[in-house]
Amino acid sequence: MPIAMTKEGIDEIQIGEILKVEADDPAAEEDIKRWAKRTGHDILKFEKEGTILTFFIKKKE
């Protein structure tokens, strides 16, 4: 579900805005990084604290 929720969040913001995504699914780390690369969005920052993964994704065109 992290990818679907991330896509939904990106669709709701404007180009240049930053989406904060938090996930507790270990697979989300690679899945979201791969998705961002494939769709052209930038991961500005990635944090891992315990089981919580936090991504800051800048929406591109």
C-alpha distance (Angstrom), angle and dihedral (degrees) to the residues before:
residue distance angle dihedral
M1 . . .
P2 3.85 . .
I3 3.82 92.1 .
A4 3.80 93.8 48.7
M5 3.80 91.5 47.9
T6 3.81 91.7 46.3
K7 3.81 91.9 51.1
E8 3.79 90.1 48.4
G9 3.82 90.6 50.8
I10 3.82 93.2 47.7
D11 3.80 90.5 50.5
E12 3.81 89.8 56.6
I13 3.83 97.7 54.3
Q14 3.80 133.2 69.2
I15 3.81 126.6 -107.2
G16 3.80 108.9 -82.6
E17 3.80 94.7 25.5
I18 3.79 121.4 117.9
L19 3.78 125.2 -123.2
K20 3.80 119.9 -155.3
V21 3.80 112.9 -148.8
E22 3.79 124.3 -172.0
A23 3.78 121.4 -170.3
D24 3.78 137.5 168.7
D25 3.81 96.8 -163.8
P26 3.83 108.9 106.0
A27 3.83 90.3 -147.4
A28 3.81 89.7 60.3
E29 3.81 91.8 77.7
E30 3.79 94.6 67.2
D31 3.81 95.4 28.5
I32 3.81 95.3 55.5
K33 3.81 93.5 41.7
R34 3.81 90.1 51.8
W35 3.82 92.0 44.9
A36 3.83 92.2 50.7
K37 3.79 91.8 50.2
R38 3.81 92.1 47.6
T39 3.82 94.2 47.8
G40 3.82 96.1 40.8
H41 3.82 98.6 -116.7
D42 3.81 119.5 137.1
I43 3.78 124.5 -122.0
L44 3.79 100.5 -145.9
K45 3.77 95.8 -178.9
F46 3.79 138.1 5.1
E47 3.80 123.9 -166.5
K48 3.77 130.4 -176.6
E49 3.78 117.7 -164.8
G50 3.78 114.5 170.1
T51 3.79 105.8 -52.1
I52 3.82 94.9 -22.1
L53 3.80 118.3 100.2
T54 3.80 117.5 -164.6
F55 3.80 124.3 -166.9
F56 3.80 128.4 -174.4
I57 3.80 106.5 -157.8
K58 3.80 124.2 -172.2
K59 3.79 113.5 -148.8
K60 3.78 115.0 -126.3
E61 3.80 128.5 -172.2
